[in-house]
């Protein structure tokens, strides 16, 4: 089955970040979004360990390991970047000062519930700052593969794994589609042009609502 790479999903999500937005990128896959900021658009990235307005990763061999994000990855700084205490960083999160938080996911429910910190019994608990981000940010976006490694849906009627947040997700960017969560339902906005609606529905564990024309999900080769 043809699907988008993680880099292509990250690129697509970056195209929707509004000009002037304050955005937190979750550890791992979401961090890739920083390299795909659209030309001419200002996006201010925030990291929980205390940086505001960092840039994309430096070239290999040019890292300054005093400059890292919450995932311990090397970052660069944009002009005007600021440093602050960890507690002040979480005050920004909890105070509703972030426009968007972008996170990965194990499961997303049609009502916006998110499970992204535990795979169940035997896993290592690591909810971290995600529980603050999903309730502090004005919008919560998820970037994820559409299905698990064994082909099971990750978009479900109800999450089976421990929740990170309840009713918090607003948009999901997957390897097959772009889906908004509105009124407790998955509303399909875009899908891969080579995939039929029936094929996509078969890989989704909840109803996909279509309002008018569904656009093609077109991304560059990366």
N, C-alpha and C positions, 0 to 999 in steps of 0.2 A: 504494500500500500504506500503510495507516494504521500509524503507529509513534509511539513516545514521542519527545518533544523531549529535548534534552540536559538541560534543567532538570528534566524529569520523571524522567529516569534518575538524576540527582543526588539528587532528593528520595527516590526509592525506596532508593537506597544508604544515605542518611542514616538511614532508619528501622531499619536493621539494626545501627547502631553501638551497642555495649553501653554501659551507664551506667558512667562512670569510665574509659573507654578513652582511651589516648594514641594519637593518629592523625596520620599525615602525609598531606597532600593534594598530589598531584602537580601540576605546573605545567599551566595551561590548564583544560580541562574539569573535572577533579576538584576544582578550587578552588571550584566552585559549591556543593559539598556543605556548606560552612561556613554558608550562609544557611538551611539546612533542618534544623537540629538540633531533634529532637523536644522539645516543651515538657516541662520538669521533668527532663530527662536531662542529665547532665554529661558532656561530651566535651571533652578537652583536645587542642587542635590544635597540632602541631609543624611548624616550617618550618626547612629546612636552613640558612638564613642566620642563625638564632639567636634565634628567639622560641618560647616555650612558652605556650600558652593565649591565642592571638589569637582575635578574633571575626570577624563578617562584615564585608564591605566597608562603608566609610562612605558616606553619601549624596554624590552628585555635588556638587562644590564645597566639600566639607568634609574633603577628604583631608589628612592630615599625611604628607608624602612622606619623612619620617624613619622612618615606620612602614610597611614593605613586607614582602611575603613573598618567597619564592625566585623567583617569577615577576614580581617588580617591580610587583605590584599592591598598592594601598593597603589596609591592614587596620586594624581597631580592636583594642583590648586589653581583656581581661576583668580584673576585680579579681584581683590576685595573679599577673598575667603576669610572665614572667621573660625577661631578655635574656642572651645568652652568646656566647662566641666560636664562630666557624664550626667550628673543630676539636672543640670540646665538643659541638656539635650532631651531628656525624658520629660521635662516640663514643657518643652516645645511640642512634643508628641501628645502628651495628655491634655495640653491646653488648647488643642484644636487648631494649631498653627500650620499643619501640613495639609496641602491640597490633595495629594495622592500618596498612597503607600502601595508599592508593588511587591507581591510575595509569590512564592511557589506554593504548590498544593499537592497533597495526597488525594483529597476529595473536596468537591464543592457541591453543595445541595442547591436545588432550584430556588429555595427561599433566601439564598445568600450565606448560609452557614459554611464555615471553612474549617477543614481539618488539615493541618500542615506541620504538626510537631511530633506526632507519635504514630507508629504503625501498629500499636496494640501491645499486648503482653510480651515482655521480653525486650522491648525497645528501650533505648536510653532517653529518658525525659529531657527535652531541650526546647521548651516553649520560648524561652528568652524574651526578647522585646516584642515578639509578634503579637502577644495578647494586648499590649498597649497600643501598638500601631493600628490594629484592626478596629479599635474603638476610638482612637484619637484622630485619625486622618478623615478628611471630608469624603474621600472616595478610596475604595480598596480594589485594586486590580490584581488579578491572578494571571501568571504566565505558566503554562504547563503543557505537557503532552496531553492529547485528548483521551488517551487510554493508558492503562498500566502496561508494564513490560510483558505481561501475559495476555494483553488484548482486552482486558475488562474495562468498562467505563469508569472514568474518574468524575464525571458529571452525573449526579444522582438525584433521585427524589429526596433521599435523606442520607446524611453521612453515617457511616458505620464506625468510623474511627473517632477517638477523642477530639472534641472541638477546640479550636483556637478562639473562635468568635462566633456569635450568633447573628444571623441576618446582616452580615457586614459587607459581603462582596458585591460590587456593583458591575464589574465587567470581567470577562474571562477571555484571554487571548490564548488559543490552543494551537496545536500543530495542524489542525484542520479547519478552524473557524474562529470568528470573533462573535462573542455572545454577551449581550447585556442582560442583567437580572432586573426585571421590572415587575412589580406586583406579585412577587413570589413565583415567577416563571422565567425560564430561559428563553430569551428573545433573540433569534438568529439574525445577526447583522451582515456577516460575510461568511462565505465558505470557499474552499478550494474549487476552482472552476472545473477540474476534472472529476469531481465527486458529485454524485446525485444526492438529492435531499433524503431519499430513502436510505442510501448507504450511510449518510451521516447520522440519521436517526437510529439506525441499527447499532451504532457505536456510542450512543448517548443513553444514559440510564434514567432519563426523565423526558417529558414532553418538550419538543422544540417548537416554539411559537414563531410563525413567520408573519410579519406585518408588511404587506406590499412586496416590493422587489428585494430579493436577497442579492447583495453585491458580490462580485468575485473577490476573493482574497488573493491579491497579487502582491508579491514581494520580489525584490531583486535576488539574484544569486549572490551568496555571501560566502 
